[in-house]
Amino acid sequence: MSITFQPSELFEGELDESLLGPPLAEVLSDDIPTRITIPFTSADSRILSGVWEAEPGLSRWEFLERGEVIHVLEGRMVITEDGGKPVTVEAGTAAVFPIGWRGTWEIQERIRKFFVIFVP
């Protein structure tokens, strides 16, 4: 069985709202409001996907026990891997954060992303 949807449809309903913070990320600026919906979780909970939205702000991410693949639907952010150069990710682009990735996300305008999180 497959699940098919337009990512924009996921924002037509009510979303879970919270502030970004541990254990996902360390906020390095003012509070960062987020909204999320997760329509798919595998039976063993090792894969999940959905849509996530966040307001502008700076945060530090460490993908130590999981990885993530994203496709940006709206907005823009600059990602900087520790020891690397800043890379701008905006609507229409994708990024992969493999297990072990560490760095910062600077959300410059509200971001909406489709994501797949995977745990080994």
N, C-alpha and C positions, 0 to 999 in steps of 0.2 A: 504494500500500500504506500502511496506517496501523499504528501501534503503539499498542496499548491496554493499560493496566495500572492497578492501584490503587497510588497512591504508597506506601502502607504495605507493599505486597509487595516493594518495593525494599529494605526494611530487614530482610527475612527472610534474605537471603544475607549473604555477607561483604562488608564495605565497605572502601574504601580509607581508611586513617587517616593523618592528618598533623597538624602544628601550623599554625595560621593564620600567615601572614606574607607578605612580598613574593614575587611581584609583585602578589598579590591585594590585600593590605591591610597597613597598619602597625599592629601590636598596641601599644596604649597602656596595657595592664595586664599581669597575669601571662599566661603561655602560655595559648592558647585551642586545645584539642584539637578537631579537626574530623573528620567522616566524610562520604564522598561516594560516589555511584554515578551514572554517566552512561550511560543506556541508548540515547540518541540523539545522533548527531552528523551534520550534513548532509554530503553528499559534498564540498563545498568548505570544510568546517570553519567556516563563518560562523555557524552556529546549532547550539547544543547545549542539551540539557535533561536534568534529572535531579533527584535529591533530595540535599540537603546538610543536615548536622546540625552544630551547634557548641555548645560549653559556654559558660557566662556569661563575659563579659569586655567590654572596651572596645577598639574598633579604628577606624581611619580608613580610608575608602575614597575612591578617586578613579577614576571611570569615564571615563577619558580616551580610550580606544580601543575601548570596548565598552559596551553597555548591558545591563540585566538587568530582567526581570520576575519577581516572586516571588509565590507564594501560600503563606502560613504555615499549616503543618499542625498544629504543636504549639509551645507556648512563647510567649515575649514578648520584644520588644526595642524600644528607643526609638531612632528614627533622627532625626538632626538635620543638615539640609543647612546648609552654611556660610551664615551670615547669616539662617537661618530659625529657626523655632520647633520644639521637639521634637515628634515624632509617635510615638505608641505603635502598634506593629504586633503583632498577636497572632493566635492560631489563628483561621482563618476569614477573615482579611483579606489583601489583596493590595497590592503596591506596585510602582511603576515607577521605575527608576533610569536615566534617559536618558543618552546620551553627553554628558559634560560635568558630570555630577552629582558633587559633592564634599561630604563630611561624615563624621559618625561613626555607628557602630552600637554601642549599648550593649545587649548581650544580657543580659537579667535572669534568664531561666530558659532551660534548654536549648531551643534552637530547631531545628525541622525545617521545611525549606521546599522546595517544588517550585519549580524555577527554569527560565527560558529565557534564555540568553545570546545576544546578537546582535552581530555585528561588521559594520560597513558594507563 
